[in-house]
Amino acid sequence: MHINLPEAYQPIIVLHYHEVGLKGKNRAFFERLLVKNVNRALSGLGNPFTRRLRGRFIVEGVSAEAMSEAVARLQKVFGLATIGVGVETPADLEAMSRAAVALVAGTEIPSFAVRARRAEKHYPFTSQDIGRVVGGAIVKATGAPVNLRQPAVEVFVEVANERAFIYTARLPGPGGLPVGASGRGVVLFSAGIDSPVAAWRMMKRGMEVVLLHFHSQPFADRSSEEKSRRLAAILAEWHGPIELVIVPLIDAQQAIIAYAPEPYRTILYRRMMLRVAERVARARRAHALITGDSLGQVASQTIENLVAITEATSMLVLRPLIGFDKAEIIAEAQRIGTYEISILPQDDACTLLDPRQVETRATVEDTRRAEAGLDVEALADETFAQATSEWIEPAWWPSKQPVHSQ
C-alpha cells in the first residue's frame, strides 16, 4: 500500500471502532483492551503511543518508513473498523487546508471529495464549512474536480478536542471485539480446513483461545503435528502468542478399538477428545470448548451424533461453523490465509483408525452402552497426563514480553 505522507508533518494513524462503541457502561473496559492490543501489535515499529480521543484512537510514534507494516498488522487487530494514515494539525481551517493539500501533492487525482466530521458541536464551523474550505484549497492547488458520489480520492478531516486529523489512506479493519474481551476457550484443532476457521471466528468475537491438537503417533506420521504449528503461527498474527497443546490419542483409540462396537468407534474417539479437552480447559481456566463441526458435513456430524458426542462433557461446546457449508468454510480459510496449509496431506487422529461403517443415528443411551467396557474417566486422565504445551508467537512478537496472563 502506497501512503503519501508529507515530510513536514509527523505521521499519525487514526483508528475507528464500531462494535466496541456500543458497549455502554462497559465501553471503557473494551477500549482499554483494544488499546493494549493495538500497542502490542505495533511493538518494534518505533515508539508507538495510542491515545483515546472521543470515539477514536490516535497512534503516534510510528515512522513513515514503518507505516505500511504498521497498517498490515493493525488490519489483524480485532475490534478495529477502519485504519486511516495521515497527519494532525490545530483545528483551524487554514492549517487543515495546508495539510490536506500537502497530503495530495504530487499524486494524480482525477476527482476528489472531502469527508469532514466534527466531534464537538460547539466547534464554530460545521462539517459542511470544513468540507467547503478544505475542498476549495485542494481545487486551487491541483485543479482536480469535486465528485461527492464516486471520487477517485477521499480526503478525511476529523475535528476533536481542538485538533484536526487529516488523512487520505483508509483501510478496513477486521471488526469484531478485541481478543481477551470474551473469556477463554479451548479449540479442538485438527489442522484440517475447519478448525482454524472456527478458532478465527471465536477470536473475532473477542475470545482468547488455546489450541488442542490430538495425534496418533507412532501409527501416524508427524504431518498433522507440524501442520498444527504452522496454522497456529498464522492465527497468532491475529491473536498474539497462542498456546498449542499436543496430546497423543493412540492409547485411548486402541482401548476403544478393543472394547467398543466398531460402528461407534469414531463417536467414542470424539467423546474422549471432549473429555480430555475439558481437562485442558479447566487447567487453564477456560470457559468453553470449540469445534469445527458443520451440521451434516460428515457421518459423525449428524444432529444425533453431535448430541451423543456432546453429552460426554459438562462444559459449553461452541460450534461457530455449524450452519456453514464446505464452500463457505473454504472461502473463509482462503481469506484468512490458512487454506493452503490445511489441505496439505496428513494422517488424521480419527480417520486413521476409523471403522468401515459409522453409526449415523446414535443415541446417548446406546453410546453409553458402547463405552460401558471402558473406564473412560481413567482413560481421559491418562491421556491428559501425556499432554505437552508450547507457545507459538507471531513473527513481530518481541521475545522479552510475557506471552500470557491468566
N, C-alpha and C positions, 0 to 999 in steps of 0.2 A: 504494500500500500504506500502510495506516494503522499507525503504530507508536506505542504508548503508552510514553513514557519519562518517569519522574518527575523533576521539576526538581532534587530534592535529590541526584541521582546524576549522575556523568559517564557518558554512554553508551559502550558498547563493542560490538564486533562479534566474534562467536565463529565461527571458520571451521573446518570439519572437511574432511578429505580422506579418500579411500578407497584408490584405486589406488597413490598415492604411498607410502602406509604399508606397502606390500608389497615395497618395493624393497631390503630387507636392508641390506647394507653400502653401497649407493649411495643410500640414503634421504636422507642429508644433502644430497647434490647436488640432488635433486629438491625438497627442502624449501626450500633457498636460492633456487632458481629460481622456485618458486611465490611465495615472499615478495616477490621482486623484481617479479613480475608483478602481485601484489596492490597493492603500493605505487605502482606505475606507474599502475594503473587508477584509483586514488584521488587522483591528483595534482589539485591545485586545490580539494580539499574540506577546508579547514582544514589541520591539520598531522598527517596520519595517520602512525602508527608501528605496525609489526607486530612482535610478538614470538612466538617459538615456545615452546610450553608443552605437553609431553607429549601428542603426538598431535593437537594443535590449534594454531591461531593466534589470538591476541587482538589486535584492532586498536583502538587508542586515537586520540584526537585529531580524530575526525570529529564535527562538531556535530550536535545533534538536527535542526536545520533541513535539513542536507545528507544526512541518513541515507537517505531514500528514493532519492536519486540514487546514493548510495554502494552500496546494495544492488542497484540496477539494473545498475550497472557490474560488480559482483562476480559477478552471475549470468552474465556473459560471460567469466569468467576460467577457462580450462580447468584442471582439476586439483582444483577445489573440489567437494565433495559436498553440503555444506549451509552455509547462512549464517544465523546467529542474531543478533538485535539485543536487547541488554539492558543489565545493569549488573554491576559487580564489587563484591564485599564480602569482608571477612575470612571465613575458613571456620569460623565458629561458627554454631550453629543459630539463635540469636536474630537475628543480623544477616541471615542468609539469609531467615528468615521475614519480617522487616520489608521487605526488598527485594522479595520475592515479592508481598506484599500491596500494596506501592506500585505494582508493575507492573500489577496487575489492577484497581486502584482506579479507579472512575469508568467502568468498562466492564461491560456486561451479560454475565454468564457463566452460561448455563443449566446447565452442568456443567463439571467440570474434572478433570484428572489431573496429578499431579506426576511427572515422569520424572527421577529422580536417578541420577547416576553419580559414582563417586569414582575418581581415577586412582591413589591410593596405598592399599594395603590396610592400612597402619599407621594410617590415619586412624581415630580412636576410634569413629566412628559408621558403620554400614552404610548402603548405599543405601536400604534399607527404613526405617531410622531417620530419615534425612533426609526421605524422602517423607512419613512419618507426621507428623513435627513441622511441616514446612512446610505440608503439606496441612491440618493442624488449624488453623494460623493463618489460612489462607485461608477455611476454613469459618467460623471465628469472626468474621472481618471482613466476609464477604459473604453468608454463609448459603447459598452455592452447594453443590449436592451433588457428591460424588465419583463419577466414572464412568471406570473404568480402561480399558474396552474401546472406547468411542466418545465421548470427551469433546468438548465444544464448544471448550474451550480447553485447551492443554497448557502447563504450566509446566516448563521445563527447568532443572535445577540440576546443575552440574558442579563438582566439587571437585578441584583440582590445585595442588600447590605451596603449600599452606596458604591458598589463595584460593578463593573461590566465584564462579561465573559463572551468573547467573540471567537467563533470557530467555523470552519467550512467542512472539515473532515468529521463525519459522524457515522459510526457503525453500530449495528445491533449487538447487544449483549445476549446471553443465553436465557435471561429471565429467571423465574423461579424464586426460591428462597436461599439465603446463604447456608452453605454446609455447616452443620452444627446447630441449626435452629430447631430441628425436629427430632432430636434424640439420636439413638444409635441402633443400627440393625446389622444382622449377620446375613450375608448373601451366600446361598449355595451356588458355588461358582464353578461350573463345569468346564469352562474355557471353550464352549461352543459359541453359537451366534447369540442365543437368547439371554443367558445370564449376565453378560456385560451390559447389555441394553437395559435389563431390569435394574442393575446396580446404578447405572447412569440416571435412570428416571427417578429413582428414590433419592439420589444425590441432589437432583434438581428440586425436589420437594424439601430440601434442607436437611436430609438425613446423612449423618456420618455413618460410613459402612465399614464392616470388616468382611474380607473375602475369605470364604472357606472352600478349599478345593480337596476333593477326595480322589485318590488314585488306587490302582490295583496292581502296583508293582509287588513282586517281580513277574507276575503273569502278564503285565503290560509294560511297554517301554516308558521312558520319561517324557514323551512328547507332550502329554497333557499338562504335566507339571511345568515344563518350560513355557508352554503357551500361556498358562495362567500368570506367570511372571510378566510376560510381555504385555498381556492385556491389562494387568494391574498397573503397569507403568503408564499406559495410555490413560486409564481412569485417574491416576494420580495427578495428571496435568489439570484435571477439573476439581479434584477433591483435596489435593495436598497429600502428604505422606499417608500411605494406606497400608493397613496390616493385612498380610496374606498368611492364613493358617492352612497348613497342609497336613492331611490325615490319610494314612493308609487304611483302606477299607477291606482289604483282601481277607483278613481273618474272619470278619463278620460275614462276608459273602460266602466263604467256604462253609461256615456254620449253617447259613440259610440253605445252601445247596444240599447239605447233608440231612437236614431235619425238617424242611418245609416242602409242601407240594410245589412242583415245578411251575404251574401257571401263576402262582403267587410270588414268584421269586423277585421280579422287578419291583412289585409293590412293597415287599418286605425290605429290599435294599433301601428304598426311598424312606420308608418309616425309620429305618436305622439311621439314615442320614439326618433326619429331623431330630432324632433323639440326641445324636452327637452335637448337632448344631445348637440345640437348646443348651447343652452344657457349655459350649463355647460362648454362647450369648450371655449366660448367667455369670460366667467368669469375667466377662468384660462389661458387665452392667448394660447390656444391650436390651432393647425393648421389644424387638420383633425379629422374625426370620423372613427372608426374602427369597423367592424363587423366580425362575424364568418361565414358569408354566404358562401355556396358552391353551385355552379350552379346546379339547378335541384334536390337538396337533399330532399327538402320538397316542399309542394304546394306553399308556399309563396316565394320560391326562383327560380321560373321560370324567364327567362330573362325579360318578360313583367312585371311581378310583381316587380322585382328589379328596373326597370326603374320608375314605378309608385310610389314606396316607396321612392326612392332617390330624386324624384322631390320635396319632402317636405322640403328639406334643401338646402341652398346655399353653404354649406361647402363641401370640398372634402371628399368623403367617400371611405376609403380603405378597400378592401376585400382580405386579403392575402391568404385565403383558397379557392378562387373562383374556381380554377381548380383542387382541391384535391377531391378524393373520400373518402367515410367514413372510409375505411380500412386504408388509408394513414393518416387521421387525428387521428384515434385511435392509430396508431403506434407512432405518434409523441407525443400524450398525455401520452402514457406509458413511452416514453423515457425521458420526462421532469418531470415526477412524478405527473401529475395532474389527470390521468385517474381514479384511484381508488376512488377519492373523487367525480369526475364529475358524475360517474354512480350511486351514492347514490340517492335514490328516493327523489323527491321534487315536489311541486306544482309550475308549471311554470306560469309566469305572463300572457303569451299569451294563452297557451293551456288550462288553467283553464276555460276560458270563450270563447273558440273557437266556431265558427259556425259549424253546421253539414256538410255543404258543403262550400268549399273555392273557390273563383274565382281564376282561374289559368292564365287567359289571360287578366288581367286588362290593361286598357289604362289610360293615365294621365287624359284625359277628363272625362272618366267615374268615375274615382276615385275622382276627384274634385267634381263631381255632388253627389257622395255618401256621402261626408262630408259637403255638402252645408248647411245642417241644424245645423252645429256646428260652434261655434265661436272658431276655432282651436287655434288662437293665444292667446286668453284669457285663454283657457283651458291649453295650454302649459305653460303660465306664472304661473297659479295657481299650476300646477303640479311641476314646477321647484321650486316654493317657499317652497314646503314641503321637499326639499332635505336636507339630513343630510350628514355629512362627517366625516371620521375617517382615521387615518393613521395606516397602517399595516407595522410593522417593521420586518426585518429578525431577526433570533434568535441571530445573532452575533452583532447586532447594539447597540452601546452604547447610552443610552437614552440622554446623555448630548449633543450629536451632533444635530445640526439643521437638520430637516428632509427634507427640501425643499428650493430651492431658485428659484425665478421667474425672 
